[in-house]
Amino acid sequence: MELTFHFATKEESRHGQPHTHKPDADNLAKLVMDALVDGGMWVGDDSRVADLTVRKRWCKAGSEGVAVSIYVDAPVEEKPPEWLL
């Protein structure tokens, strides 16, 4: 899973640069994963995430938000194997 969080700033020189202030990257990641589970978009829980990349970047106003990419290494089955539940 890759998550890229974009935080608005008026300073154009910061656009695209790392956001090194609160909130913490790990707390943001947990928030997104919990929302996917709670919203029914994810079967099981977030323990299924084996690889996680989290980025925080500055952006111009109006472009803030989060980009979520989920990659599946195993073939998708109609019913997940029991050990994944």
Secondary structure by P-SEA (a helix, b strand, c coil): cbbbbbbbbcccccccccccccccaaaaaaaaaaaaaaacccccccccccbbbbbbbbbccccbbbbbbbbbccccccccccccc
